[in-house]
């Protein structure tokens, strides 16, 4: 028979809450900065004209399907 013990009690001080808020604000601002940086790099790398993406004979939809098939290990009919 197992002994039951009372639940562990965790007490937070005002300093702990302030530190938590500070850390969460820092993380949120870093995430926003990374998102902005990622967005700008995507815009720089994206073609300006949509007809350019089809000039290679591969549509973006088929390349997405190909990568999805590769991710799950599907090799198609042989």
N, CA, C and O atoms as a GROMACS GRO file, in nm:
protein
  312
    1UNK      N    1   0.084  -0.116   0.000
    1UNK     CA    2   0.000   0.000   0.000
    1UNK      C    3   0.090   0.124   0.000
    1UNK      O    4   0.182   0.135   0.081
    2UNK      N    5   0.062   0.216  -0.091
    2UNK     CA    6   0.142   0.337  -0.106
    2UNK      C    7   0.097   0.443  -0.007
    2UNK      O    8  -0.022   0.455   0.024
    3UNK      N    9   0.192   0.518   0.041
    3UNK     CA   10   0.161   0.628   0.131
    3UNK      C   11   0.121   0.750   0.050
    3UNK      O   12   0.184   0.783  -0.050
    4UNK      N   13   0.018   0.817   0.094
    4UNK     CA   14  -0.023   0.941   0.028
    4UNK      C   15   0.041   1.056   0.100
    4UNK      O   16   0.041   1.062   0.223
    5UNK      N   17   0.095   1.147   0.024
    5UNK     CA   18   0.156   1.265   0.084
    5UNK      C   19   0.082   1.387   0.034
    5UNK      O   20   0.019   1.382  -0.072
    6UNK      N   21   0.087   1.494   0.107
    6UNK     CA   22   0.019   1.616   0.062
    6UNK      C   23   0.088   1.673  -0.061
    6UNK      O   24   0.209   1.655  -0.077
    7UNK      N   25   0.016   1.741  -0.148
    7UNK     CA   26   0.078   1.798  -0.269
    7UNK      C   27   0.187   1.899  -0.233
    7UNK      O   28   0.178   1.970  -0.133
    8UNK      N   29   0.287   1.904  -0.317
    8UNK     CA   30   0.396   1.999  -0.296
    8UNK      C   31   0.344   2.140  -0.319
    8UNK      O   32   0.273   2.166  -0.416
    9UNK      N   33   0.380   2.227  -0.230
    9UNK     CA   34   0.334   2.365  -0.240
    9UNK      C   35   0.449   2.452  -0.290
    9UNK      O   36   0.559   2.450  -0.235
   10UNK      N   37   0.423   2.526  -0.395
   10UNK     CA   38   0.523   2.616  -0.452
   10UNK      C   39   0.478   2.758  -0.426
   10UNK      O   40   0.368   2.799  -0.466
   11UNK      N   41   0.562   2.833  -0.360
   11UNK     CA   42   0.528   2.972  -0.330
   11UNK      C   43   0.605   3.065  -0.422
   11UNK      O   44   0.726   3.050  -0.439
   12UNK      N   45   0.535   3.159  -0.481
   12UNK     CA   46   0.597   3.257  -0.568
   12UNK      C   47   0.606   3.391  -0.497
   12UNK      O   48   0.513   3.436  -0.430
   13UNK      N   49   0.720   3.452  -0.514
   13UNK     CA   50   0.739   3.587  -0.459
   13UNK      C   51   0.715   3.687  -0.570
   13UNK      O   52   0.713   3.652  -0.688
   14UNK      N   53   0.698   3.812  -0.533
   14UNK     CA   54   0.677   3.918  -0.632
   14UNK      C   55   0.796   3.928  -0.726
   14UNK      O   56   0.779   3.955  -0.845
   15UNK      N   57   0.917   3.907  -0.674
   15UNK     CA   58   1.038   3.912  -0.758
   15UNK      C   59   1.035   3.802  -0.864
   15UNK      O   60   1.077   3.824  -0.978
   16UNK      N   61   0.985   3.685  -0.826
   16UNK     CA   62   0.977   3.574  -0.921
   16UNK      C   63   0.882   3.606  -1.036
   16UNK      O   64   0.911   3.577  -1.152
   17UNK      N   65   0.770   3.666  -1.004
   17UNK     CA   66   0.672   3.702  -1.106
   17UNK      C   67   0.728   3.809  -1.198
   17UNK      O   68   0.709   3.803  -1.320
   18UNK      N   69   0.798   3.907  -1.142
   18UNK     CA   70   0.860   4.012  -1.223
   18UNK      C   71   0.966   3.954  -1.316
   18UNK      O   72   0.976   3.993  -1.432
   19UNK      N   73   1.046   3.862  -1.264
   19UNK     CA   74   1.149   3.798  -1.346
   19UNK      C   75   1.086   3.718  -1.459
   19UNK      O   76   1.135   3.721  -1.572
   20UNK      N   77   0.978   3.647  -1.429
   20UNK     CA   78   0.908   3.569  -1.531
   20UNK      C   79   0.855   3.660  -1.641
   20UNK      O   80   0.871   3.632  -1.759
   21UNK      N   81   0.791   3.770  -1.600
   21UNK     CA   82   0.737   3.865  -1.698
   21UNK      C   83   0.848   3.923  -1.785
   21UNK      O   84   0.831   3.938  -1.906
   22UNK      N   85   0.962   3.954  -1.725
   22UNK     CA   86   1.075   4.009  -1.800
   22UNK      C   87   1.126   3.909  -1.903
   22UNK      O   88   1.150   3.944  -2.018
   23UNK      N   89   1.142   3.784  -1.862
   23UNK     CA   90   1.192   3.680  -1.952
   23UNK      C   91   1.093   3.656  -2.066
   23UNK      O   92   1.134   3.640  -2.181
   24UNK      N   93   0.964   3.654  -2.036
   24UNK     CA   94   0.863   3.632  -2.139
   24UNK      C   95   0.860   3.747  -2.240
   24UNK      O   96   0.841   3.723  -2.359
   25UNK      N   97   0.877   3.870  -2.194
   25UNK     CA   98   0.882   3.984  -2.285
   25UNK      C   99   1.003   3.974  -2.377
   25UNK      O  100   0.994   4.003  -2.496
   26UNK      N  101   1.118   3.934  -2.321
   26UNK     CA  102   1.239   3.919  -2.402
   26UNK      C  103   1.219   3.812  -2.508
   26UNK      O  104   1.255   3.832  -2.625
   27UNK      N  105   1.162   3.698  -2.469
   27UNK     CA  106   1.140   3.590  -2.565
   27UNK      C  107   1.042   3.631  -2.674
   27UNK      O  108   1.061   3.599  -2.791
   28UNK      N  109   0.938   3.703  -2.635
   28UNK     CA  110   0.839   3.747  -2.732
   28UNK      C  111   0.900   3.845  -2.832
   28UNK      O  112   0.873   3.837  -2.952
   29UNK      N  113   0.982   3.938  -2.783
   29UNK     CA  114   1.044   4.034  -2.874
   29UNK      C  115   1.143   3.965  -2.966
   29UNK      O  116   1.153   4.001  -3.084
   30UNK      N  117   1.217   3.866  -2.916
   30UNK     CA  118   1.308   3.790  -3.003
   30UNK      C  119   1.232   3.713  -3.110
   30UNK      O  120   1.275   3.707  -3.225
   31UNK      N  121   1.120   3.653  -3.071
   31UNK     CA  122   1.040   3.579  -3.168
   31UNK      C  123   0.986   3.671  -3.276
   31UNK      O  124   0.983   3.635  -3.394
   32UNK      N  125   0.942   3.791  -3.236
   32UNK     CA  126   0.892   3.887  -3.334
   32UNK      C  127   1.003   3.933  -3.428
   32UNK      O  128   0.981   3.948  -3.548
   33UNK      N  129   1.122   3.954  -3.373
   33UNK     CA  130   1.236   3.995  -3.457
   33UNK      C  131   1.271   3.887  -3.557
   33UNK      O  132   1.296   3.916  -3.674
   34UNK      N  133   1.272   3.761  -3.512
   34UNK     CA  134   1.302   3.650  -3.602
   34UNK      C  135   1.196   3.637  -3.710
   34UNK      O  136   1.228   3.609  -3.826
   35UNK      N  137   1.071   3.657  -3.673
   35UNK     CA  138   0.962   3.648  -3.770
   35UNK      C  139   0.976   3.758  -3.875
   35UNK      O  140   0.957   3.733  -3.994
   36UNK      N  141   1.008   3.878  -3.832
   36UNK     CA  142   1.026   3.989  -3.925
   36UNK      C  143   1.145   3.961  -4.019
   36UNK      O  144   1.136   3.987  -4.139
   37UNK      N  145   1.254   3.910  -3.963
   37UNK     CA  146   1.372   3.879  -4.043
   37UNK      C  147   1.340   3.770  -4.145
   37UNK      O  148   1.381   3.778  -4.261
   38UNK      N  149   1.267   3.668  -4.100
   38UNK     CA  150   1.228   3.559  -4.189
   38UNK      C  151   1.138   3.609  -4.301
   38UNK      O  152   1.151   3.566  -4.416
   39UNK      N  153   1.048   3.698  -4.267
   39UNK     CA  154   0.955   3.753  -4.366
   39UNK      C  155   1.030   3.834  -4.472
   39UNK      O  156   1.000   3.825  -4.591
   40UNK      N  157   1.127   3.913  -4.429
   40UNK     CA  158   1.202   3.995  -4.524
   40UNK      C  159   1.288   3.908  -4.615
   40UNK      O  160   1.302   3.939  -4.733
   41UNK      N  161   1.346   3.801  -4.562
   41UNK     CA  162   1.426   3.713  -4.646
   41UNK      C  163   1.338   3.639  -4.746
   41UNK      O  164   1.380   3.617  -4.860
   42UNK      N  165   1.217   3.601  -4.706
   42UNK     CA  166   1.125   3.535  -4.799
   42UNK      C  167   1.085   3.631  -4.910
   42UNK      O  168   1.074   3.591  -5.026
   43UNK      N  169   1.062   3.757  -4.876
   43UNK     CA  170   1.024   3.855  -4.976
   43UNK      C  171   1.139   3.882  -5.073
   43UNK      O  172   1.116   3.902  -5.193
   44UNK      N  173   1.261   3.881  -5.024
   44UNK     CA  174   1.376   3.904  -5.111
   44UNK      C  175   1.398   3.786  -5.205
   44UNK      O  176   1.435   3.804  -5.321
   45UNK      N  177   1.374   3.665  -5.155
   45UNK     CA  178   1.397   3.545  -5.235
   45UNK      C  179   1.281   3.511  -5.326
   45UNK      O  180   1.298   3.435  -5.422
   46UNK      N  181   1.164   3.566  -5.300
   46UNK     CA  182   1.047   3.536  -5.382
   46UNK      C  183   1.059   3.608  -5.517
   46UNK      O  184   1.104   3.722  -5.523
   47UNK      N  185   1.018   3.540  -5.624
   47UNK     CA  186   1.022   3.606  -5.754
   47UNK      C  187   0.918   3.717  -5.763
   47UNK      O  188   0.809   3.706  -5.707
   48UNK      N  189   0.954   3.823  -5.833
   48UNK     CA  190   0.863   3.936  -5.848
   48UNK      C  191   0.750   3.905  -5.944
   48UNK      O  192   0.638   3.953  -5.926
   49UNK      N  193   0.778   3.826  -6.044
   49UNK     CA  194   0.679   3.793  -6.145
   49UNK      C  195   0.642   3.647  -6.130
   49UNK      O  196   0.730   3.561  -6.125
   50UNK      N  197   0.514   3.615  -6.123
   50UNK     CA  198   0.474   3.476  -6.104
   50UNK      C  199   0.503   3.391  -6.227
   50UNK      O  200   0.515   3.269  -6.216
   51UNK      N  201   0.515   3.452  -6.344
   51UNK     CA  202   0.546   3.374  -6.463
   51UNK      C  203   0.688   3.320  -6.458
   51UNK      O  204   0.718   3.221  -6.524
   52UNK      N  205   0.777   3.384  -6.381
   52UNK     CA  206   0.913   3.334  -6.366
   52UNK      C  207   0.917   3.199  -6.296
   52UNK      O  208   1.002   3.116  -6.327
   53UNK      N  209   0.826   3.176  -6.203
   53UNK     CA  210   0.826   3.050  -6.129
   53UNK      C  211   0.788   2.934  -6.220
   53UNK      O  212   0.824   2.819  -6.192
   54UNK      N  213   0.715   2.962  -6.329
   54UNK     CA  214   0.676   2.855  -6.421
   54UNK      C  215   0.772   2.841  -6.538
   54UNK      O  216   0.754   2.752  -6.620
   55UNK      N  217   0.871   2.925  -6.547
   55UNK     CA  218   0.962   2.921  -6.661
   55UNK      C  219   1.050   2.796  -6.659
   55UNK      O  220   1.104   2.759  -6.764
   56UNK      N  221   1.065   2.732  -6.546
   56UNK     CA  222   1.148   2.612  -6.539
   56UNK      C  223   1.068   2.486  -6.566
   56UNK      O  224   1.125   2.377  -6.566
   57UNK      N  225   0.938   2.499  -6.589
   57UNK     CA  226   0.856   2.384  -6.620
   57UNK      C  227   0.806   2.311  -6.497
   57UNK      O  228   0.744   2.205  -6.510
   58UNK      N  229   0.830   2.365  -6.378
   58UNK     CA  230   0.783   2.302  -6.256
   58UNK      C  231   0.696   2.400  -6.183
   58UNK      O  232   0.739   2.511  -6.150
   59UNK      N  233   0.574   2.361  -6.159
   59UNK     CA  234   0.484   2.450  -6.087
   59UNK      C  235   0.509   2.436  -5.937
   59UNK      O  236   0.553   2.330  -5.892
   60UNK      N  237   0.483   2.541  -5.860
   60UNK     CA  238   0.505   2.532  -5.716
   60UNK      C  239   0.421   2.425  -5.650
   60UNK      O  240   0.463   2.366  -5.550
   61UNK      N  241   0.302   2.398  -5.703
   61UNK     CA  242   0.215   2.297  -5.643
   61UNK      C  243   0.276   2.159  -5.658
   61UNK      O  244   0.277   2.082  -5.562
   62UNK      N  245   0.328   2.126  -5.775
   62UNK     CA  246   0.385   1.994  -5.795
   62UNK      C  247   0.510   1.975  -5.712
   62UNK      O  248   0.537   1.864  -5.666
   63UNK      N  249   0.588   2.081  -5.692
   63UNK     CA  250   0.708   2.067  -5.610
   63UNK      C  251   0.671   2.046  -5.464
   63UNK      O  252   0.742   1.977  -5.392
   64UNK      N  253   0.558   2.106  -5.420
   64UNK     CA  254   0.513   2.083  -5.284
   64UNK      C  255   0.467   1.940  -5.267
   64UNK      O  256   0.494   1.876  -5.165
   65UNK      N  257   0.396   1.888  -5.367
   65UNK     CA  258   0.350   1.750  -5.358
   65UNK      C  259   0.470   1.656  -5.359
   65UNK      O  260   0.470   1.554  -5.289
   66UNK      N  261   0.571   1.688  -5.437
   66UNK     CA  262   0.688   1.604  -5.443
   66UNK      C  263   0.757   1.599  -5.308
   66UNK      O  264   0.796   1.492  -5.261
   67UNK      N  265   0.772   1.713  -5.245
   67UNK     CA  266   0.840   1.715  -5.116
   67UNK      C  267   0.757   1.643  -5.010
   67UNK      O  268   0.813   1.579  -4.921
   68UNK      N  269   0.624   1.654  -5.019
   68UNK     CA  270   0.540   1.583  -4.923
   68UNK      C  271   0.554   1.433  -4.944
   68UNK      O  272   0.562   1.358  -4.847
   69UNK      N  273   0.556   1.389  -5.069
   69UNK     CA  274   0.572   1.247  -5.098
   69UNK      C  275   0.708   1.198  -5.051
   69UNK      O  276   0.720   1.087  -4.998
   70UNK      N  277   0.810   1.279  -5.069
   70UNK     CA  278   0.942   1.240  -5.022
   70UNK      C  279   0.946   1.231  -4.870
   70UNK      O  280   1.011   1.143  -4.814
   71UNK      N  281   0.875   1.323  -4.803
   71UNK     CA  282   0.876   1.322  -4.656
   71UNK      C  283   0.816   1.194  -4.600
   71UNK      O  284   0.862   1.142  -4.498
   72UNK      N  285   0.712   1.141  -4.666
   72UNK     CA  286   0.649   1.021  -4.614
   72UNK      C  287   0.709   0.894  -4.673
   72UNK      O  288   0.667   0.784  -4.638
   73UNK      N  289   0.806   0.908  -4.762
   73UNK     CA  290   0.874   0.792  -4.817
   73UNK      C  291   0.806   0.730  -4.936
   73UNK      O  292   0.835   0.615  -4.969
   74UNK      N  293   0.716   0.802  -5.002
   74UNK     CA  294   0.646   0.748  -5.117
   74UNK      C  295   0.733   0.769  -5.241
   74UNK      O  296   0.777   0.881  -5.268
   75UNK      N  297   0.758   0.662  -5.315
   75UNK     CA  298   0.842   0.671  -5.433
   75UNK      C  299   0.763   0.661  -5.563
   75UNK      O  300   0.822   0.674  -5.671
   76UNK      N  301   0.634   0.640  -5.556
   76UNK     CA  302   0.552   0.631  -5.674
   76UNK      C  303   0.556   0.494  -5.739
   76UNK      O  304   0.630   0.407  -5.694
   77UNK      N  305   0.477   0.475  -5.844
   77UNK     CA  306   0.477   0.345  -5.912
   77UNK      C  307   0.608   0.324  -5.985
   77UNK      O  308   0.665   0.416  -6.044
   78UNK      N  309   0.655   0.200  -5.981
   78UNK     CA  310   0.784   0.169  -6.046
   78UNK      C  311   0.764   0.072  -6.157
   78UNK      O  312   0.861   0.035  -6.223
   0.00000   0.00000   0.00000
